[in-house]
């Protein structure tokens, strides 16, 4: 699992659920925002730049050496009680004698540390800059900028191991310097503090690390309400002196993703080329088959009109190549609203005979309103023909007899309608997200227009995408909703059985992973909930199994989506039996995951030599070589 994915998982564990939020008028507030007089301070914005010396060391030097260096800094604070604040600004406020002694100790610890700290000399406005420069060699631009970038990248996320290490030394110096004290009445505080003093080699780090982070964030009363001038200067200087790295230009992951999305879009066009024409024509045939009069029939024309409107939207999404775009999301919103409206009309007609007339009359009134406004304004709009509006508004009857409803046609909103017809899940799933695109909400603008700059010295800020956005395809969702609309049509005018089929995307299916997980090999069986089990067989244990402590093997054949393979492999690795040696594996056409307890191999199947290390590792655990049949060089184990 990549560091980014680990960080995402850790963050999500700590996120509050929607049910944890409290409503205040029209606003839902997360738990922290319900606490009065709370102020926020981002680690990366202000506090990380203040610990830049530690960021450099932990980011560029082997961790044990870096922590040993930190402990030497803590000893200085313990011997100099007024030197507990080891931020760059805090160090600059030491007396001259102690400040220079601190910097001398830091820069003379080792040549490696001194060379790493040399990057501090890049910044003309660094606090106590003259003192730092007097002990450091002259900066080597490109090399030192790389050290800054590496350190900032590793400590940017406030809960990363490296960031926690930096936050620990800041907090630890406050303790040993006598600034931070804790009441012995606090339950378990002695054991917790012992974990801090011996960090990271004592105690439950799942408790110690959050304690360190929570304690480090506590504001210093001397600086309360003040913003760090050095932090502002640091980020501005980094921005001025380094360039942007747009994600789409440098990330192979993004390039491959865009290529894959484009291929999927073209696959959909090929798949639906004939099917869309056939279904639309059959729908029109069904219209005529159920047409009984030339008089106005609000139900007949309304039901088939909504169905054909939905099918037309789906066709436009596919053949105007809108499935990956902003337009596709706006079209999906319209499909969802069409479906909910259709379902509502079918329900209401059972108790309200004129509901289809109300629906039609409301729409005609809206045409009249638009027509009259444009006439009064004397405006001509390229997308609207005034004469066509005039004709449509007068089509059923003279506009002099057409009222204009200024609310919803049934005096309700779509959310309430969805609740009434049991489609609140559809509304919640699709409508809020797609409405953001309709109204150009920030979330939609951010997703579609901006990309991440991968330069950590720019705080991974946002820059516009150079290409038009290619976002995940709406095709599958649009197909699902338009088929629901066709279900409604079939209910209104039985029986219409034609539906849009799934894209037969063999490439996509081949990228999914398949393999076997033996249930008895798992210490924690919850992982089986995270995979699709498409087959299970049970084997009675015999001599060749080499597992006499159990009576059977329950072999689950599983499938894992390509984009979940890393995280599932990591979870399986943690879930395997810690007392006995097992492995699990899954593969696709290109890669093969072989998973042992706390060890994951990802083998490129085109490079057979990569299996050598896997086999060697498995044998070292005592697994018989004939059971290591994931390698093409080993004959499959006949059980």
C-alpha positions in Angstrom: 0.0 0.0 0.0 1.3 3.4 -0.9 1.9 6.1 1.8 -0.9 8.2 0.2 -3.4 5.3 0.5 -2.2 4.6 4.1 -2.8 8.3 5.0 -6.3 8.2 3.4 -7.3 5.1 5.4 -6.0 6.6 8.6 -7.8 9.8 8.0 -11.1 8.1 7.2 -10.9 6.1 10.4 -11.0 9.4 12.3 -13.7 11.2 10.3 -17.0 11.8 12.0 -20.0 10.2 10.5 -23.0 12.1 9.2 -24.9 11.0 12.2 -22.3 12.6 14.5 -23.1 16.1 13.1 -25.5 18.4 14.9 -28.0 20.6 13.1 -28.0 24.3 13.8 -30.8 25.9 11.7 -29.8 25.0 8.1 -26.3 23.9 8.9 -24.9 20.6 10.0 -21.8 21.0 12.2 -19.2 18.3 12.9 -18.5 17.6 16.6 -15.4 19.9 16.8 -17.3 22.9 15.5 -19.9 22.5 18.3 -17.2 23.4 20.9 -17.3 27.0 21.7 -14.3 29.3 21.2 -12.3 26.9 19.2 -9.6 28.1 16.9 -7.9 26.0 14.2 -4.2 25.8 13.2 -3.1 23.7 10.3 0.1 21.7 10.9 1.4 22.2 7.4 0.5 25.9 7.2 2.2 27.2 10.3 3.6 24.7 12.7 5.5 22.5 10.2 7.6 25.4 8.8 8.5 26.4 12.4 10.0 22.9 12.9 11.8 22.9 9.5 15.1 21.8 11.1 13.4 18.6 12.4 11.5 18.2 9.1 14.8 18.2 7.2 16.4 15.7 9.4 13.5 13.2 9.7 12.8 13.5 6.0 16.4 12.9 4.8 18.2 10.8 7.4 17.6 7.2 8.5 14.9 7.3 11.2 16.9 5.9 14.1 19.7 8.3 13.6 17.2 11.2 13.3 15.5 10.2 16.6 18.8 9.9 18.3 19.6 13.4 17.1 16.3 14.6 18.4 17.0 13.1 21.8 20.3 15.2 22.0 18.2 18.3 21.3 15.8 17.3 24.1 18.8 17.0 26.4 19.8 20.6 25.6 16.2 21.7 26.6 16.3 19.7 29.8 19.6 21.4 30.8 18.3 24.9 29.8 14.9 25.3 31.2 14.2 28.6 29.3 15.0 26.9 26.0 11.9 24.6 25.7 10.5 26.2 22.6 12.5 24.6 19.8 10.6 26.1 16.9 12.7 28.3 14.6 11.0 31.4 16.0 11.4 30.1 19.6 15.1 29.3 19.0 15.6 32.9 17.7 14.3 34.2 21.1 16.9 32.3 23.1 19.6 34.4 24.6 22.4 34.9 22.1 24.7 32.6 24.0 22.2 29.8 24.3 20.9 30.3 20.8 24.4 29.8 19.3 25.0 26.9 21.6 21.8 25.2 20.4 22.8 25.8 16.7 26.4 24.6 17.4 25.1 21.3 19.0 22.6 20.8 16.1 25.1 21.4 13.3 28.0 19.5 14.9 26.0 16.3 15.7 27.3 14.6 12.6 28.4 15.6 9.1 25.2 14.0 7.7 23.0 16.2 9.9 25.1 19.3 9.1 24.9 18.7 5.4 21.1 18.2 5.7 20.6 21.3 7.8 22.5 23.3 5.2 19.3 23.7 3.3 18.1 26.2 6.1 20.6 28.7 4.6 18.4 28.9 1.5 16.0 31.2 3.2 17.0 34.8 3.7 14.4 35.5 6.3 14.8 32.4 8.5 14.7 33.4 12.2 18.2 33.8 13.6 19.4 33.4 10.0 22.9 35.0 10.7 23.6 32.5 13.5 22.5 29.5 11.4 24.5 30.6 8.4 27.6 31.1 10.6 27.6 27.4 11.5 26.4 26.0 8.1 28.2 25.6 4.8 27.0 27.6 1.9 23.8 26.3 0.4 23.9 24.1 -2.8 20.7 25.3 -4.5 19.3 22.3 -6.4 20.5 19.6 -3.9 19.2 21.6 -0.9 15.9 22.4 -2.5 15.4 18.7 -3.0 16.1 18.0 0.7 13.5 20.7 1.6 11.0 19.1 -0.8 11.6 15.6 0.5 11.2 16.6 4.1 8.1 18.7 3.5 6.5 15.9 1.5 7.0 13.3 4.2 5.8 15.5 7.0 3.0 17.3 5.2 0.2 15.1 6.5 -0.1 15.8 10.2 -0.5 12.2 11.2 2.3 10.7 9.1 5.0 8.9 11.1 7.6 11.6 10.1 5.2 14.4 11.1 4.5 12.7 14.4 8.2 12.4 15.1 8.7 16.2 14.5 5.7 16.9 16.7 7.1 14.6 19.4 10.4 16.4 19.7 8.6 19.8 19.9 6.3 18.5 22.7 9.1 16.5 24.4 11.3 19.6 24.7 8.4 21.4 26.4 8.1 18.6 28.9 11.8 18.2 29.8 12.2 22.0 29.7 9.5 22.3 32.5 7.0 24.1 30.4 4.4 21.3 30.1 3.2 19.5 33.3 0.4 17.0 33.8 -1.6 16.2 36.9 -1.0 12.7 38.4 -4.8 12.6 38.9 -5.2 12.0 35.1 -6.0 8.3 34.6 -3.0 6.4 33.1 -0.9 9.6 32.7 2.3 8.1 34.2 2.3 5.2 31.7 1.5 7.6 28.8 4.3 9.9 29.7 6.7 7.0 30.0 5.7 6.2 26.4 6.5 9.8 25.4 9.9 9.7 27.1 10.8 6.4 25.5 9.1 7.1 22.2 8.8 5.2 19.9 10.1 2.2 21.8 7.6 1.8 24.6 3.8 1.6 25.1 0.9 1.3 22.7 1.7 3.7 19.9 -1.9 3.7 18.9 -2.4 5.7 22.1 0.9 7.5 22.4 1.0 9.0 18.9 -2.5 10.6 19.2 -1.6 11.9 22.6 1.6 13.5 21.2 -0.3 15.1 18.4 -3.1 16.4 20.6 -0.6 17.9 23.1 1.6 19.5 20.4 -1.3 21.4 18.9 -2.0 23.2 22.2 -1.2 26.9 21.7 1.5 28.7 23.6 -0.2 31.4 25.7 2.7 33.8 24.8 1.8 33.5 21.1 -1.9 33.0 21.3 -3.7 34.8 18.5 -0.5 35.5 16.6 0.3 34.1 13.2 3.8 32.9 12.5 5.6 35.4 10.3 8.3 32.9 9.5 5.7 30.3 8.2 4.2 32.9 5.9 7.6 33.9 4.6 8.6 30.2 4.2 5.7 29.3 2.0 5.9 32.5 -0.1 9.7 32.0 -0.7 9.1 28.4 -1.7 6.3 29.5 -4.1 8.5 32.2 -5.6 11.6 30.1 -6.1 10.1 26.7 -7.3 7.7 25.8 -10.1 4.4 24.0 -10.3 4.3 20.3 -11.2 0.8 19.8 -12.6 -0.4 16.3 -11.8 -1.5 15.5 -15.3 2.0 16.3 -16.7 4.1 14.3 -14.3 1.8 11.5 -12.9 1.9 8.2 -14.8 -1.2 7.2 -12.7 -3.2 10.2 -14.1 -2.0 9.6 -17.6 -2.9 5.9 -17.5 -6.3 6.8 -15.9 -7.1 9.3 -18.6 -6.2 6.8 -21.3 -8.3 4.1 -19.7 -11.3 6.4 -19.3 -11.0 7.4 -23.0 -10.9 3.8 -24.0 -13.9 3.0 -21.9 -15.8 5.9 -23.5 -15.0 4.6 -27.0 -16.0 1.0 -25.9 -19.4 2.4 -24.8 -19.9 4.1 -28.1 -19.2 0.9 -30.0 -21.4 -1.1 -27.7 -24.4 1.2 -27.9 -24.1 2.2 -31.6 -26.9 -0.1 -32.7 -28.7 -0.7 -29.4 -29.6 2.9 -28.8 -31.2 3.2 -32.3 -33.1 -0.1 -31.8 -34.5 0.7 -28.4 -35.5 4.3 -29.4 -37.3 3.0 -32.5 -39.0 0.2 -30.6 -40.1 2.8 -28.0 -41.7 4.9 -30.8 -43.4 1.8 -32.2 -44.8 1.2 -28.7 -46.0 4.8 -28.7 -48.1 4.2 -31.8 -49.3 0.8 -30.7 -50.8 2.5 -27.6 -52.1 5.6 -29.3 -55.9 5.6 -29.2 -56.9 9.1 -30.2 -55.8 12.3 -31.9 -57.2 14.4 -29.0 -54.9 15.7 -26.2 -53.9 12.7 -24.0 -51.7 14.1 -21.3 -50.9 10.7 -19.8 -50.0 9.0 -23.1 -47.9 11.9 -24.4 -46.4 12.6 -21.0 -45.4 9.0 -20.2 -43.8 8.4 -23.6 -42.4 11.9 -23.7 -40.5 11.4 -20.4 -39.3 7.9 -21.6 -38.0 9.3 -24.9 -36.5 12.3 -23.2 -34.5 9.9 -20.9 -33.4 7.7 -23.8 -32.4 10.8 -25.8 -30.3 12.1 -22.9 -28.6 8.7 -22.6 -27.9 8.7 -26.3 -26.4 12.3 -26.1 -24.2 11.2 -23.1 -22.8 8.4 -25.2 -22.5 9.8 -28.7 -21.6 13.4 -27.8 -18.8 11.9 -25.7 -20.2 13.6 -22.6 -19.9 10.6 -20.3 -16.6 11.9 -18.7 -17.6 15.5 -18.6 -19.4 18.3 -16.8 -22.2 18.0 -19.3 -22.6 14.3 -18.5 -23.2 15.0 -14.8 -25.8 17.7 -15.6 -27.5 15.2 -17.9 -27.4 12.5 -15.2 -29.2 15.0 -12.8 -31.9 15.5 -15.4 -32.3 11.7 -15.8 -32.7 11.3 -12.0 -35.3 14.1 -11.9 -37.2 12.5 -14.8 -37.3 9.1 -13.1 -38.5 10.5 -9.8 -41.1 12.6 -11.5 -42.3 9.7 -13.6 -42.6 7.5 -10.6 -44.5 10.2 -8.7 -47.0 10.7 -11.6 -47.7 6.9 -11.6 -48.4 6.9 -7.9 -50.5 10.1 -7.8 -52.7 9.1 -10.8 -54.2 6.4 -8.6 -55.8 9.0 -6.4 -55.7 12.2 -8.5 -57.3 11.8 -11.9 -56.0 15.1 -13.3 -52.3 14.8 -12.3 -51.0 14.3 -15.8 -53.0 17.4 -16.9 -51.4 19.3 -14.0 -48.0 18.2 -15.1 -48.6 19.2 -18.7 -50.3 22.5 -17.8 -47.4 23.6 -15.6 -45.0 23.0 -18.4 -47.1 25.0 -20.8 -47.4 27.8 -18.3 -43.6 27.9 -18.1 -43.3 28.2 -21.8 -45.8 31.1 -21.7 -43.8 32.9 -18.9 -40.6 32.6 -20.9 -42.2 33.8 -24.1 -43.8 36.9 -22.5 -40.6 37.8 -20.7 -38.5 37.7 -23.8 -41.1 39.7 -25.7 -41.2 42.4 -23.0 -37.4 42.5 -22.9 -37.1 42.7 -26.6 -34.3 40.1 -26.4 -33.3 37.6 -29.1 -31.5 34.4 -27.9 -29.6 32.2 -30.2 -30.8 29.0 -28.5 -34.5 30.0 -28.5 -36.8 30.8 -31.4 -39.6 33.2 -30.2 -42.0 32.0 -32.9 -41.5 28.4 -31.8 -42.2 29.4 -28.2 -45.3 31.2 -29.3 -46.5 28.1 -31.1 -45.8 25.7 -28.3 -47.4 28.0 -25.6 -50.6 28.3 -27.7 -50.6 24.6 -28.9 -53.2 23.2 -26.4 -55.2 26.4 -26.1 -54.8 30.1 -26.3 -52.3 31.5 -23.8 -55.1 33.8 -22.6 -56.5 30.7 -20.9 -53.1 29.3 -19.6 -52.2 30.1 -16.0 -48.6 30.5 -14.9 -47.7 28.4 -11.8 -44.8 30.1 -10.0 -44.1 27.2 -7.8 -43.6 23.4 -8.5 -46.3 21.9 -10.6 -47.5 19.8 -7.6 -46.6 22.3 -4.8 -43.8 20.0 -3.7 -40.1 19.7 -4.1 -38.1 16.8 -5.5 -36.8 15.7 -2.2 -40.2 15.3 -0.7 -41.5 13.7 -3.9 -38.6 11.1 -3.7 -39.5 10.3 -0.1 -43.2 9.8 -1.1 -42.4 7.3 -3.8 -39.6 5.5 -1.9 -36.7 6.8 -4.0 -34.9 8.8 -1.4 -31.9 6.6 -1.8 -31.7 7.5 -5.5 -32.1 11.1 -4.6 -29.4 11.0 -2.0 -27.0 9.1 -4.2 -27.2 11.1 -7.3 -29.1 14.4 -7.0 -26.9 16.3 -4.5 -23.7 15.5 -6.4 -25.1 16.3 -9.9 -26.9 19.4 -8.7 -23.5 20.8 -7.7 -22.6 20.7 -11.4 -25.9 22.4 -12.4 -25.2 25.3 -10.0 -21.4 25.4 -10.3 -20.9 24.7 -6.6 -17.3 24.8 -5.5 -17.1 21.0 -5.2 -18.1 20.6 -8.9 -15.7 23.4 -10.0 -12.8 21.8 -8.0 -13.3 18.3 -9.3 -13.7 19.3 -13.0 -11.5 22.4 -13.4 -8.5 22.0 -11.1 -5.8 19.5 -10.6 -3.2 19.1 -7.8 0.2 20.6 -8.1 2.5 17.8 -6.9 5.2 20.2 -5.6 5.0 19.9 -1.8 6.6 23.3 -1.5 3.5 24.7 -3.1 1.4 23.0 -0.4 0.0 20.7 -3.1 -2.2 23.6 -4.2 -4.6 23.6 -7.1 -3.9 24.6 -10.7 -6.3 24.4 -13.7 -6.2 21.4 -15.9 -4.8 22.0 -19.3 -7.0 19.4 -21.0 -10.8 19.3 -20.7 -11.8 17.3 -17.6 -12.0 13.5 -17.9 -13.9 12.4 -14.8 -15.2 8.9 -14.0 -17.8 7.9 -16.6 -21.5 8.5 -15.9 -22.5 5.8 -18.5 -23.2 3.0 -16.0 -25.3 5.3 -13.7 -27.1 6.8 -16.7 -27.9 3.3 -18.0 -29.3 2.3 -14.6 -31.6 5.3 -14.4 -32.8 5.3 -18.0 -33.7 1.6 -17.5 -35.7 2.6 -14.4 -37.5 5.1 -16.6 -38.3 2.4 -19.1 -39.6 0.3 -16.2 -42.0 3.1 -15.4 -43.1 3.3 -19.1 -43.7 -0.5 -19.1 -45.9 -0.1 -16.0 -47.9 2.7 -17.6 -48.2 1.0 -21.0 -47.5 -2.7 -20.7 -45.4 -4.3 -21.8 -42.1 -2.8 -22.9 -39.3 -5.2 -22.3 -36.3 -3.6 -24.0 -33.5 -2.3 -21.8 -30.0 -1.0 -22.3 -27.4 -3.7 -21.6 -24.0 -3.4 -19.8 -20.9 -2.6 -21.7 -19.0 -5.8 -22.4 -15.7 -4.3 -21.4 -13.3 -7.3 -21.5 -10.3 -5.1 -20.9 -11.8 -3.7 -17.7 -12.8 -7.2 -16.4 -9.4 -8.5 -17.1 -7.8 -5.9 -14.9 -9.7 -7.2 -11.9 -7.8 -9.7 -9.7 -8.8 -13.3 -9.0 -7.3 -15.7 -6.5 -7.9 -17.9 -3.5 -8.1 -17.1 0.3 -8.1 -20.0 2.7 -10.5 -19.1 5.5 -8.6 -21.2 8.1 -5.5 -19.1 7.3 -7.1 -15.9 8.6 -6.8 -14.7 12.2 -9.3 -11.9 11.4 -12.0 -13.1 9.0 -13.5 -9.6 8.5 -11.4 -9.3 5.4 -13.8 -11.7 3.6 -16.4 -8.9 3.7 -14.2 -6.7 1.6 -13.9 -9.2 -1.4 -16.3 -10.7 -3.8 -16.5 -14.5 -3.2 -17.6 -16.2 -6.4 -16.9 -19.8 -5.4 -16.0 -21.9 -2.3 -14.8 -25.5 -1.9 -13.8 -27.4 1.2 -10.9 -29.9 1.4 -10.3 -32.4 4.1 -6.7 -31.9 5.5 -4.3 -34.7 4.6 -0.5 -35.1 5.2 0.4 -33.0 2.2 -1.5 -30.0 3.5 1.0 -29.8 6.4 -1.6 -28.3 8.7 -2.4 -30.9 11.3 -3.9 -28.4 13.8 -7.0 -28.0 11.6 -9.4 -30.5 10.0 -10.2 -28.8 6.7 -9.3 -26.0 4.3 -12.1 -23.7 3.1 -10.9 -22.3 -0.1 -12.7 -19.1 -1.2 -12.3 -18.0 -4.8 -12.3 -14.2 -4.7 -12.4 -11.3 -7.1 -10.9 -7.9 -6.2 -11.4 -4.7 -8.3 -8.1 -3.4 -9.7 -8.3 -0.1 -7.8 -8.7 -1.9 -4.5 -5.9 -4.5 -4.9 -3.3 -2.6 -2.9 -5.5 -2.0 0.1 -7.0 -5.5 0.1 -3.5 -7.1 -0.1 -2.4 -5.1 2.8 -5.5 -6.0 4.8 -5.1 -9.7 4.0 -1.4 -9.5 5.1 -2.5 -8.2 8.5 -5.3 -10.7 8.8 -3.3 -13.9 8.2 -2.6 -16.2 11.1 0.3 -14.9 13.2 1.2 -18.3 14.6 1.5 -20.4 11.4 2.9 -19.7 8.0 0.3 -19.2 5.3 0.0 -17.2 2.1 -2.9 -16.0 -0.1 -2.6 -14.8 -3.7 -4.6 -13.1 -6.5 -3.6 -12.1 -10.0 -4.8 -10.5 -13.2 -3.3 -10.6 -16.7 -0.4 -8.4 -15.7 0.3 -8.6 -12.0 0.3 -11.2 -9.2 0.0 -10.4 -5.5 1.5 -13.0 -3.2 0.7 -12.2 0.4 2.3 -13.5 3.6 1.9 -12.3 7.1 3.2 -8.7 7.1 4.8 -9.1 3.7 3.3 -8.4 0.3 4.9 -9.2 -3.1 3.5 -7.6 -6.2 5.0 -9.6 -9.1 5.1 -8.3 -12.7 4.0 -11.5 -14.5 6.1 -10.6 -17.6 9.2 -10.9 -15.4 9.4 -14.5 -14.2 12.6 -13.9 -12.2 10.6 -11.8 -9.7 9.0 -15.0 -8.4 12.5 -16.2 -7.2 12.4 -13.9 -4.1 8.8 -14.9 -3.4 9.6 -18.6 -3.5 12.7 -18.1 -1.4 10.7 -16.1 1.2 7.9 -18.8 1.4 10.4 -21.6 1.9 12.1 -19.6 4.6 8.8 -19.6 6.5 8.6 -23.4 6.3 6.0 -23.6 3.5 6.7 -26.7 1.3 8.0 -25.8 -2.1 5.2 -27.8 -3.8 2.7 -25.5 -2.2 4.3 -22.5 -3.7 2.5 -23.2 -7.0 1.8 -19.5 -7.8 5.2 -19.5 -9.7 5.1 -20.6 -13.3 8.3 -22.5 -12.7 6.7 -24.8 -10.1 4.3 -27.5 -11.2 0.8 -26.9 -9.8 0.2 -28.7 -6.6 -2.2 -31.6 -7.1 -4.4 -31.8 -4.1 
